[in-house]
Amino acid sequence: MLDIHEGRLSELESKRDGDNQGIPTARGLQVSLCGYKLLFPPRPKGLPANPWNIIKDKDFVYMREEDGVWYIIHRRVSSASSSGGDFLSDDNLCDIVHRDEDLRIIHLESDFQPQADGIYPTSNSLLVKVLQEENDVTYIQPYMHVNVTPLQGSVLDIFEAAYQSAKQLMNSVTARALADLGDGDIDLDLPAYKTLFDGLEPEIRHIAKMEENEAALAAARPTTGKDNVVLFEVIIALLFIGHFAYMGTRNSVTQRWCVD
């Protein structure tokens, strides 16, 4: 049992300089690492599971910090890999985050600091599910190894502009009319429904081209290309359907976790 636990956290622990070598306990391996809770927005009502088939890669999800900093969480090894993968679950990342509650990400860094060249490094992290919290120890079930990468510069500005645009879309007449249909079984082929749903795309295009987004689009163009309005529309749609997480309060480096 101990060998299994050590294998799950060995890469995280190996980067410590002796200040956090896992402690075997009766309930598993106990370590002290930083971490934070993942919080997810409610999905808009009246939409199919994957509208426009917009989610192509189910092993990544975006994350927003309270101050408007954005990250990409990406499974280190694709769930499509059938053998030799460094992962603990066969489920894809999207299925887990939309299915389970009380998910955390644990990692070594107390915060994300740029390197000498100004580039923010990717954090090697572990996605876990909380099973129980008792006596200042959080008991967890590991799900998968993930990379967490901060977005930077003009790309960061694009995502924050898309986030504000998605909130605007949520309050549109079309989105509210779809929400009124509720979460029950919806006949996607019903003409009245198709009329409403098809109205979302022109609404997204209209919002994407609004004046308040011009500065972010112009600044990002050298990085994202001259047709970045299309990319911007896709990001708005992804954030609108709730394909992202909020970063909860970060735990301190002394937070104790136990792999159950």
C-alpha positions as CSV (number, residue, x, y, z in Angstrom):
1,M,0.0,0.0,0.0
2,L,2.8,2.4,0.9
3,D,4.5,1.9,-2.5
4,I,1.3,2.9,-4.3
5,H,1.0,6.1,-2.3
6,E,4.6,7.0,-2.7
7,G,4.3,6.5,-6.5
8,R,1.3,8.9,-6.6
9,L,3.1,11.7,-5.0
10,S,6.8,10.9,-5.7
11,E,7.3,13.5,-8.4
12,L,5.9,16.3,-6.3
13,E,7.9,15.3,-3.2
14,S,11.1,14.7,-5.1
15,K,11.4,18.5,-5.7
16,R,11.5,19.3,-2.0
17,D,14.9,19.7,-0.3
18,G,14.1,17.3,2.5
19,D,11.5,19.5,4.2
20,N,8.6,17.3,3.1
21,Q,9.3,13.7,2.8
22,G,6.0,11.8,3.1
23,I,5.1,10.5,6.5
24,P,3.5,7.0,6.5
25,T,0.4,6.9,8.7
26,A,-2.2,4.3,9.5
27,R,-4.5,5.9,6.9
28,G,-2.0,6.6,4.1
29,L,1.0,8.8,3.2
30,Q,0.9,12.3,4.7
31,V,2.6,15.2,3.0
32,S,2.5,19.0,3.3
33,L,1.8,20.8,0.0
34,C,0.1,23.9,-1.3
35,G,-3.3,23.6,-2.9
36,Y,-6.6,25.2,-3.7
37,K,-10.2,24.3,-4.3
38,L,-11.7,24.2,-7.8
39,L,-15.1,26.0,-8.0
40,F,-17.3,25.6,-11.0
41,P,-19.9,28.0,-12.4
42,P,-23.4,26.5,-13.0
43,R,-23.9,25.5,-16.6
44,P,-26.5,27.7,-18.5
45,K,-29.9,26.1,-18.7
46,G,-31.5,25.1,-22.0
47,L,-28.3,24.0,-23.7
48,P,-27.1,20.6,-25.0
49,A,-24.1,19.0,-23.3
50,N,-21.6,20.2,-25.9
51,P,-23.2,22.9,-28.0
52,W,-21.6,23.4,-31.4
53,N,-19.4,20.5,-30.5
54,I,-17.1,23.2,-29.2
55,I,-15.2,21.1,-26.7
56,K,-12.7,19.2,-28.8
57,D,-10.1,18.3,-26.2
58,K,-11.7,16.9,-23.0
59,D,-8.4,16.8,-21.1
60,F,-8.1,20.6,-20.4
61,V,-10.1,23.3,-18.7
62,Y,-9.5,27.0,-18.1
63,M,-9.2,28.4,-14.6
64,R,-9.7,32.0,-13.4
65,E,-8.3,33.6,-10.2
66,E,-10.2,36.3,-8.4
67,D,-7.9,39.1,-9.7
68,G,-8.5,38.1,-13.3
69,V,-5.4,35.9,-13.8
70,W,-6.1,32.9,-16.1
71,Y,-4.6,29.5,-16.2
72,I,-4.9,26.3,-18.3
73,I,-5.2,23.0,-16.5
74,H,-4.2,20.2,-18.8
75,R,-4.0,16.5,-18.1
76,R,-0.3,15.6,-18.4
77,V,-1.1,12.4,-20.3
78,S,-4.1,12.2,-22.5
79,S,-7.0,9.9,-21.4
80,A,-6.8,8.5,-24.9
81,S,-3.5,6.9,-24.1
82,S,-4.1,3.2,-23.5
83,S,-0.8,2.1,-22.0
84,G,2.3,3.5,-20.5
85,G,0.6,6.6,-19.3
86,D,1.5,8.5,-16.1
87,F,-2.1,8.8,-14.9
88,L,-4.3,7.4,-12.2
89,S,-7.7,7.4,-13.9
90,D,-9.1,6.5,-17.2
91,D,-11.7,9.3,-17.1
92,N,-11.0,12.5,-19.0
93,L,-10.5,15.7,-17.1
94,C,-13.8,17.3,-18.3
95,D,-15.9,14.4,-17.1
96,I,-14.3,14.5,-13.7
97,V,-14.7,18.2,-13.1
98,H,-18.3,18.3,-14.2
99,R,-19.2,15.1,-12.2
100,D,-17.4,15.3,-8.9
101,E,-17.5,17.8,-6.1
102,D,-14.8,19.1,-3.7
103,L,-11.9,18.8,-6.1
104,R,-8.5,20.3,-5.2
105,I,-5.3,20.8,-7.0
106,I,-2.1,20.3,-4.9
107,H,1.4,21.4,-5.9
108,L,4.7,22.5,-4.6
109,E,4.7,26.2,-5.5
110,S,3.3,28.6,-2.9
111,D,2.5,30.9,-5.9
112,F,3.4,31.3,-9.5
113,Q,6.6,33.3,-9.9
114,P,8.2,34.2,-13.2
115,Q,11.7,32.9,-14.2
116,A,14.6,35.1,-15.0
117,D,13.4,35.4,-18.6
118,G,10.0,36.6,-17.3
119,I,8.2,33.4,-18.4
120,Y,6.0,31.7,-15.9
121,P,6.8,28.0,-15.6
122,T,4.2,25.3,-15.7
123,S,3.3,23.8,-12.4
124,N,3.4,20.0,-12.1
125,S,0.3,19.3,-10.0
126,L,-2.1,16.6,-8.8
127,L,-5.9,16.7,-9.1
128,V,-7.5,15.1,-6.1
129,K,-10.9,14.6,-4.5
130,V,-11.4,15.4,-0.9
131,L,-12.8,12.5,1.1
132,Q,-12.7,13.9,4.6
133,E,-11.2,16.8,6.7
134,E,-10.3,15.9,10.2
135,N,-7.8,17.4,12.8
136,D,-6.2,19.7,10.2
137,V,-5.5,16.9,7.8
138,T,-7.3,16.6,4.5
139,Y,-7.8,13.0,3.3
140,I,-7.8,12.8,-0.5
141,Q,-8.2,10.4,-3.4
142,P,-5.7,11.2,-6.3
143,Y,-7.3,11.4,-9.7
144,M,-4.6,12.5,-12.2
145,H,-1.4,14.4,-12.8
146,V,-2.0,17.8,-14.4
147,N,0.0,20.7,-15.6
148,V,-1.2,24.2,-14.6
149,T,0.1,27.0,-16.8
150,P,-0.5,30.7,-16.2
151,L,-1.6,32.7,-19.3
152,Q,0.5,35.8,-19.9
153,G,0.5,39.2,-21.7
154,S,-2.1,39.8,-24.4
155,V,-3.4,36.3,-24.3
156,L,-4.4,36.9,-20.6
157,D,-6.2,40.1,-21.7
158,I,-8.1,38.2,-24.4
159,F,-9.4,35.7,-21.8
160,E,-10.5,38.3,-19.4
161,A,-12.2,40.2,-22.2
162,A,-13.9,37.0,-23.2
163,Y,-15.0,36.3,-19.6
164,Q,-16.7,39.7,-19.4
165,S,-18.3,39.1,-22.8
166,A,-19.6,35.7,-21.7
167,K,-21.3,37.3,-18.7
168,Q,-22.9,39.8,-21.1
169,L,-24.1,37.0,-23.3
170,M,-25.6,35.2,-20.3
171,N,-27.8,38.2,-19.7
172,S,-28.9,38.5,-23.4
173,V,-32.6,38.0,-24.3
174,T,-31.7,34.8,-26.2
175,A,-29.8,33.2,-23.4
176,R,-32.5,34.1,-20.9
177,A,-35.2,32.6,-23.2
178,L,-33.2,29.4,-23.4
179,A,-32.8,29.3,-19.6
180,D,-36.6,29.6,-19.2
181,L,-36.8,26.1,-20.9
182,G,-35.2,24.6,-17.8
183,D,-33.0,21.6,-17.3
184,G,-35.5,18.9,-18.3
185,D,-35.6,16.9,-21.5
186,I,-35.5,19.3,-24.4
187,D,-36.4,18.3,-27.9
188,L,-33.4,19.7,-29.7
189,D,-35.2,19.3,-33.1
190,L,-38.2,21.4,-32.0
191,P,-38.4,24.4,-34.4
192,A,-39.0,26.9,-31.6
193,Y,-36.0,25.6,-29.7
194,K,-33.7,25.6,-32.8
195,T,-34.7,29.2,-33.5
196,L,-33.6,30.3,-30.0
197,F,-30.4,28.2,-30.0
198,D,-29.4,29.3,-33.5
199,G,-29.8,32.9,-32.2
200,L,-26.8,32.5,-29.9
201,E,-24.2,32.5,-32.6
202,P,-25.0,35.9,-34.1
203,E,-25.2,37.2,-30.5
204,I,-21.7,36.0,-29.8
205,R,-20.4,37.6,-33.0
206,H,-22.1,40.9,-32.1
207,I,-20.6,41.0,-28.6
208,A,-17.1,39.9,-29.8
209,K,-17.0,42.9,-32.1
210,M,-18.1,45.5,-29.5
211,E,-15.8,48.5,-29.0
212,E,-14.7,47.5,-25.5
213,N,-13.0,44.4,-26.9
214,E,-11.0,46.1,-29.6
215,A,-8.0,47.0,-27.5
216,A,-7.5,43.4,-26.3
217,L,-8.0,42.0,-29.8
218,A,-5.5,44.4,-31.3
219,A,-2.9,43.8,-28.6
220,A,-3.2,40.0,-29.0
221,R,-3.1,40.0,-32.8
222,P,0.7,39.5,-33.1
223,T,0.4,36.4,-31.0
224,T,-3.0,35.0,-32.0
225,G,-3.0,36.0,-35.7
226,K,-5.0,38.4,-37.8
227,D,-8.2,36.3,-37.6
228,N,-8.3,36.3,-33.8
229,V,-11.9,37.5,-33.7
230,V,-12.9,33.9,-34.6
231,L,-10.7,32.6,-31.8
232,F,-12.2,35.2,-29.5
233,E,-15.7,34.1,-30.3
234,V,-14.8,30.5,-29.5
235,I,-13.4,31.5,-26.1
236,I,-16.5,33.5,-25.3
237,A,-18.6,30.4,-26.2
238,L,-16.5,28.1,-24.0
239,L,-16.7,30.4,-21.0
240,F,-20.4,31.0,-21.6
241,I,-21.2,27.2,-21.3
242,G,-19.1,27.0,-18.1
243,H,-16.0,25.3,-19.5
244,F,-13.8,26.8,-16.8
245,A,-13.2,26.8,-13.1
246,Y,-12.6,29.4,-10.4
247,M,-9.5,29.1,-8.3
248,G,-10.5,29.0,-4.6
249,T,-8.5,30.3,-1.7
250,R,-5.0,28.8,-1.7
251,N,-3.9,26.7,1.3
252,S,-0.5,27.4,2.9
253,V,2.6,25.4,2.3
254,T,2.0,23.7,5.7
255,Q,-1.4,22.2,4.7
256,R,-1.3,18.5,5.4
257,W,-2.8,16.0,2.9
258,C,-3.1,12.3,3.4
259,V,-3.6,9.9,0.4
260,D,-6.3,7.6,1.6
